[in-house]
Amino acid sequence: MAEGEFEELLARAAERGARRALADVGLEGKEAALDIRDLRSLIEYIRFVRRTAVQTAVRLITTGILLALLAGIAIKLKLFGNGS
């Protein structure tokens, strides 16, 4: 078998295998490209939400620590209470 024929046979086999793999996961037909774009968008949004959640948690923890420090300073300086 000539090298060109072998490469053509290999290319057809790879294309058939790829089509079969996509069909096995339900990504076949004319809507497949749209489905893949939708999946990529969904993954992008999930990453965005995860990043935003982490940033929010860090901000909440930082704010809590700062408030605790301020409360400690206020108590130490006796800014609250009966003034004794």
C-alpha positions in Angstrom: 0.0 0.0 0.0 1.4 3.4 -1.0 2.0 6.0 1.6 -0.6 8.4 0.1 -3.3 5.6 0.2 -2.4 4.8 3.8 -2.7 8.4 4.8 -6.1 8.7 3.1 -7.3 5.5 4.7 -6.1 6.8 8.1 -7.8 10.2 7.6 -11.1 8.5 6.8 -10.9 6.2 9.7 -10.1 9.1 12.1 -13.1 11.0 10.7 -15.4 8.1 11.2 -14.1 7.5 14.7 -14.6 11.2 15.5 -18.1 11.2 14.2 -18.9 8.0 16.1 -17.5 9.5 19.3 -19.6 12.7 18.9 -22.7 10.6 18.2 -22.1 8.5 21.3 -22.2 11.6 23.5 -25.2 13.1 21.6 -23.3 15.8 19.6 -24.2 14.9 16.1 -26.0 16.6 13.3 -26.4 20.2 12.4 -27.0 21.3 16.0 -23.6 19.9 17.2 -21.6 23.1 16.6 -24.2 25.1 18.5 -24.3 22.6 21.3 -20.5 22.7 21.7 -20.6 26.6 21.7 -23.3 26.5 24.4 -21.3 24.0 26.5 -18.2 26.3 26.2 -20.3 29.3 27.3 -21.7 27.3 30.2 -18.2 26.3 31.3 -17.1 29.9 31.0 -20.0 31.1 33.2 -19.2 28.4 35.8 -15.6 29.6 36.0 -16.8 33.2 36.3 -19.2 32.3 39.1 -16.6 30.3 41.0 -14.1 33.2 40.7 -16.7 35.7 41.9 -17.7 33.4 44.8 -14.0 33.1 45.9 -13.5 36.9 45.7 -16.7 37.5 47.7 -15.6 35.0 50.4 -12.2 36.7 50.6 -13.8 40.1 51.0 -16.2 38.9 53.7 -13.4 37.3 55.7 -11.2 40.4 55.3 -14.1 42.6 56.4 -14.8 40.4 59.4 -11.2 40.5 60.5 -11.1 44.3 60.2 -14.3 44.7 62.1 -13.0 42.4 64.9 -9.8 44.4 65.1 -11.7 47.7 65.2 -14.0 46.3 68.0 -11.0 45.1 69.9 -9.4 48.5 69.6 -12.6 50.2 70.7 -12.9 47.9 73.7 -9.2 48.4 74.6 -9.6 52.2 74.5 -12.8 51.9 76.4 -14.8 53.9 73.8 -17.9 51.9 74.8 -19.3 51.3 78.2 -19.9 53.3 81.3 -16.6 55.1 81.2 -15.2 53.4 84.4 
